[in-house]
Amino acid sequence: MQNQLNALMLFSFLIYSIQIQATKITYVCNSSDCHIENKIKDVELDQATKKILTDRSKEIVHYLLAKGIESVSGLSLSLLSSELDAIKWHIVSDGYLAPQGRLTGFMYNVEKKEVYIQADMINKISENQILKQAISLIFLHESLGALGYLDEDYEISAFLNALTYLNESQLAKNNSFFKSNFLKTEKRQISPSGPIRTNIDINTKYILAGGGSTTVGGGGDPLMALIKSKIIALTLQENEPVILLKLILSIRFERPVTYFDKSQTGLVEICHYPLSFEDFTKSVGISLTNNRTIIILNADETSPLYKIEWHFLSYIKKIARENISDEKQ
């Protein structure tokens, strides 16, 4: 417990020291329009700061190892801990990690095993008690991505974090299940002909090589990743069927962010607590895009989300029952 407190104090110091490095953007204008000159600049990190970032990415893994969990779905946690030491950390003070200044908080590069953090995201997390809970989860997710693991929808990172919510008897009860191959733990392959290039923009100097990102809103949203992890934990605690757990692992959880997005969904924003299940259903929606199930919750980081995982689990079970009923007809 003292080690965890020390780590939290060190990370708080890190956040404080970076807050002065607000993201700087230069607008270049001509007679017809303006665009962002997106030149990426890192904050120079000393070895102590890099160690703090690495330690936070390993926090969940080390907790599980201390509880006697050596592997999950064929993934060796001791090996993963060693792999996490190879991650190179960058904090971006100037420029954005995505084209045209879209708000992306984190980005990973598989080819170079790098994780980039937007300085503005550090500030955002430091000011929000809910998002602070997601730090270790997000750092693990980005590091897994940089190592080549397929964790786009937090299948691995959210599950590992979910296990930290279980007590020892619950961990022991599920120990045999942890050894089954229910997670995809293989790594992506980088093309031998060169990096996979995405997010290319004429004004973007940084090219993402076979990587991905965590954005505010969207499937990489820290708040929704944390909620997904809590839903997984509840599923294990309630001894729900494995098929339901696998369904939850495959779901992408998102939030509408802009006013336009929110108005388009037609969902009522959560603004009070306690929240009845009936009210919850007015704030949540489901869609199927490219064979991917997406659940959207109209909420922000200040919404009263206490124990919302119970409503989510009931909602997913209801949807699953309706689908089964439709298939029988």
Protein Blocks (a to p, Z undefined) as FASTA:
>chain_A
ZZmmmmmmmmmmmmmmmmmmcccddddddfkbccdddddddddddfklmmmmmmmmmmmm
mmmmmnopabgghiafklmmmmmmmpccdddfedcfbehhiacfbdcdfklopacddfkl
mmmmmmpmklmmmmmmmmmmmmmmmnopacknommmmmmmmmmmpcfklmmmmmmmmmpc
fbccbdcdddfkbccdehiafklcbdcehiadddeejjklmklmmmmmmmmmmmmmnopa
fklmmmmmmpccdddfblmlmmmnopacdfbdcddfklmmmmgccddeehiacddddddf
kbccehklmmmmmmmmmmmmmmmmmmmZZ
